[in-house]
Each structure stands twice: as C-alpha cells, then as structure tokens.
Amino acid sequence: MEKKLYRVREGKVLAGVCGGIGAYFNVDPTLIRVAWALLAATGSGVLAYLICALVIPQEP
C-alpha cells in the first residue's frame, strides 16, 4: 500500500501540516515543528507553511 501525505485532523497545532509530515516520515511531529520554527525564523518558513497548508489535502 502506498503512503500518501495528508494534514492530520487529530493532534494538530495550526493546520496539521507538521503532524502530517511527521506521520508520513514516521518522525515525531515535535521535531518537525522545531525544524519549521527555525526555518520560519529566516522568513521563508512562514510562506512555505502557508503553501503546504493550502496544497496538502486534509486526512479523510
């Protein structure tokens, strides 16, 4: 069965993007959130998060 990337419904903080990426790669979502916060500190992370929130579909 192939894996698909979704935004999570349960355990989400903002839009569920980091939780979905963590579930897809079998990584703790907290690590993804910390990495994304560091990326957001440079300025490009906020835009990337918004794009991901719009592009990645919600979990069925």
Helices and strands as residue ranges (DSSP letters): H 17-25, H 29-41, H 44-55
